[in-house]
């Protein structure tokens, strides 16, 4: 019974995700080329900032570990 509940819940989530993706694609296609380029540029910048922050935190942790070993 518990498994049925869990599987039904997963199916509902997948269906919702598919509907959201389809909706996003339709909205994306309705935008002008300039709007799409701007949105894409902003998303790339956001992703790059997250990657840089992650790399910075990894480097800091590595330096802490290195100091402990010395």
C-alpha positions in Angstrom: 0.0 0.0 0.0 2.8 2.4 0.9 4.6 1.5 -2.4 1.5 2.3 -4.4 1.3 5.7 -2.7 4.9 6.5 -3.4 4.7 5.4 -7.1 1.6 7.4 -7.7 3.2 10.5 -6.2 6.2 10.1 -8.5 4.0 9.7 -11.5 2.1 12.9 -10.7 5.4 14.8 -10.3 6.7 13.6 -13.6 3.4 14.6 -15.3 3.6 18.1 -13.7 7.2 18.5 -14.8 6.4 17.5 -18.4 3.5 20.0 -18.5 5.7 22.7 -17.1 8.4 22.0 -19.7 5.9 22.0 -22.5 4.5 25.3 -21.3 8.1 26.8 -21.0 8.9 25.7 -24.6 5.7 27.4 -25.9 6.5 30.6 -24.0 10.1 30.5 -25.2 9.0 30.2 -28.9 6.7 33.2 -28.5 9.6 35.4 -27.4 11.5 37.5 -29.9 15.1 36.7 -30.8 16.4 39.5 -28.7 14.4 38.5 -25.6 15.6 34.9 -26.0 19.2 36.0 -26.2 18.9 38.2 -23.2 17.3 35.5 -21.1 19.9 33.0 -22.2 22.7 35.5 -21.4 21.3 36.1 -17.9 20.9 32.4 -17.2 24.5 31.7 -18.3 25.8 34.5 -16.0 23.8 33.1 -13.1 25.2 29.6 -13.7 28.7 31.0 -14.0 28.4 32.9 -10.7 27.2 29.7 -9.0 30.2 27.7 -10.5 32.7 30.3 -9.4 31.2 30.3 -5.8 31.4 26.5 -5.7 35.0 26.6 -6.9 35.9 29.2 -4.4 34.4 27.2 -1.5 36.2 24.0 -2.7 39.5 25.9 -2.8 38.9 27.3 0.7 38.1 23.8 2.0 41.2 22.4 0.3 43.4 25.1 1.9 41.9 24.2 5.4 42.7 20.5 4.9 46.1 21.3 3.6 46.8 23.5 6.7 45.6 20.7 9.1 47.9 18.2 7.5 51.0 20.4 7.9 
